[in-house]
Amino acid sequence: MVTPISGHDLIADNQYNIGHICTRHQCELGRADKLAMKWIGPRGETSSHTFAQLDRESSKCARVLLDLGLVPGDVFFIFLPKVPEVYFAFLGALKAQIIVGPLFSNFGDEALLDRMSDSGARAILARKSYLKKLLRIRGQLPELKYILVTDIDEHQGDGVLSLPKLMSTAPDDFVAPLTPPETPSVLHYTSGSTGKPKGALHGHRSVLMQNRTVREVLQLRDDDLYWCTADHGWVTGVSYGIIGPWSQGVSQIHFGGAYDPRQWFELLQNEKVTAWYTAPTALRMLMREPDEFFREFDLSPLRDIFSVGEPLNPEVVLWGRRLFGKDIYDTWWQTETGAIMIASRPGREVIPACMGRPLDGIEAAIIADDGTPAPVNEQGSLCLKPGWDSMFIAYYKHEDIYRSKFKNGWYFSGDTARRDEAGNFWFMGRSDDVINTSGHLVSPFEVESALLEIEGVAESGVIAAPDPMLFEKVVAFVSMKPGCEWNEDIELKARLHVSNRVSTMATPQEFIVLGNIPKTKSGKIMRRVLKARYLGTELGDISTMDV
């Protein structure tokens, strides 16, 4: 049995390169023939890959990118569903010190264009079925030189190239150059309440915190088989579906299919998964199944269940205890933090609805509006003292926005919380308008912009509303142009347009037609007024409303 990696063994000879640590370094530690990943497709097809194979395939990808002329610091996007090529390309790009940006495969034209134009991406990896979408926007992306395609055998010209053909002649012995800790690594785009999405940029140093939290919070072991259900387009799918577990030499399964209760539980049972990281939305959906359904499955190998993405409802914790005899451990962190900051964990009491406590060395505080620490049990801004290893190093090309996140020596997370007498933290809500639906952050601005492109729609305003399944649902308010009326056909068109233009996750669950959308005198949509009207609560101060 291979000795587990300690924090001291992770970095050898000052090599912080994530791609190297997750592949070649594991082979050097004796894990060359150990299973790194078993990929399971939506129809049950499978492929298994050892750490040696992961090293060889990622090395080929590194060489392909460099031979195409990409250089360290260039941006390379991955626009694929969960398939093995995602992981080879991701680690290969990092080996070559190229910045890699993972994207959700269901992004629409506008969402793609925003991220690719903002980053100045030089190349993107996709599959053939996504080519039309990319070619529609390519004329607006002068810096995009190559579209690499996973499922064509021949190059198509104009920079549309076959990845299999390029890989077939690429050497597999690429050695990652010595990579300092602050070298840029992963670029995660995250939506804000206003304006375009912004790219949170991390450094290779993040592997220290991702590895540490895998050991201390998830408590993964050398003989575990681990499953993180998150898509790689979400930061969880990267930090805890790639970097954290593989930096520790842990075997994983990756499932390429959609949510399906029976498929999921057959995987848990048949693969003998020992540690499972998923989202409260998925757990709430599973709660709809009758108890008899779960009794069909033997989950005795499953040791721990963890949750991430939005607050874990108390009823989910109680459901887990009743059906599985296990606690479900909540973890709080963000795209910007890069790794878990506050958590409950095995070996400690789990209090339903409680976030848990900060990790050792992470200084968290509740800051009141006046900038002072809030009293015990009073709500305020959840803040962190900067300096942890996985902290983002920039909003890519937006230094002013990055600086605005730090005030008086604190990083302001945008979340509100309270801290009790025992030092436990309790999540209260978002301090901005970002919608957290099924653990995915949706910008109301992006949805509003897409709705305004619908013929007949004059104005739009989008809010989050509480939802027992999704945590928050997208609710859209629209006002129509004179002579136009909202009807079922327009609603269907609006749903499809938002899905294609932004993403399926951003599609409104509900539409409400108003005569006018409330705005300030400067033209800013008053989303809090819309939300108050929807919830039937007090409107608050409307002195700035344009009436």
Sequence and secondary structure as in RCSB ss.txt:
>XXXX:A:sequence
MVTPISGHDLIADNQYNIGHICTRHQCELGRADKLAMKWIGPRGETSSHTFAQLDRESSKCARVLLDLGLVPGDV
FFIFLPKVPEVYFAFLGALKAQIIVGPLFSNFGDEALLDRMSDSGARAILARKSYLKKLLRIRGQLPELKYILVT
DIDEHQGDGVLSLPKLMSTAPDDFVAPLTPPETPSVLHYTSGSTGKPKGALHGHRSVLMQNRTVREVLQLRDDDL
YWCTADHGWVTGVSYGIIGPWSQGVSQIHFGGAYDPRQWFELLQNEKVTAWYTAPTALRMLMREPDEFFREFDLS
PLRDIFSVGEPLNPEVVLWGRRLFGKDIYDTWWQTETGAIMIASRPGREVIPACMGRPLDGIEAAIIADDGTPAP
VNEQGSLCLKPGWDSMFIAYYKHEDIYRSKFKNGWYFSGDTARRDEAGNFWFMGRSDDVINTSGHLVSPFEVESA
LLEIEGVAESGVIAAPDPMLFEKVVAFVSMKPGCEWNEDIELKARLHVSNRVSTMATPQEFIVLGNIPKTKSGKI
MRRVLKARYLGTELGDISTMDV
>XXXX:A:secstr
      HHHH BTTB  HHHHHTHHHIIIIITTSEEEEEE TTS EEEEEHHHHHHHHHHHHHHHHHTT  TT E
EEEE  S HHHHHHHHHHHHTT EEEEE TT  HHHHHHHHHHHT SEEEE GGGHHHHHHHGGG TT  EEEET
T SS  BTTEEEHHHHHHTS S        TTSEEEEEEE  SSSS EEEEEETTHHHHHHHHHHHTS   TT E
EEE   TTSHHHHIIIIIHHHHTT EEEEE S   HHHHHHHHHHTT  EEEE HHHHHHHTTS HHHHTTS  T
T  EEEE SS   HHHHHHHHHHHS  EEEEE  TTT S  EE  TTS   TT  BEE TT  EEEE TTSSB  
TT  EEEEE S  TT   EETT HHHHHHTEETTEEEEEEEEEE TTS EEEEEESS  EEETTEEE HHHHHHH
HTTSTTEEEEEEEEEEETTTEEEEEEEEEE TT    HHHHHHHHHHHHHHT GGGS SEEEE SS  BBTTS B
 HHHHHHHHHT      TTB  
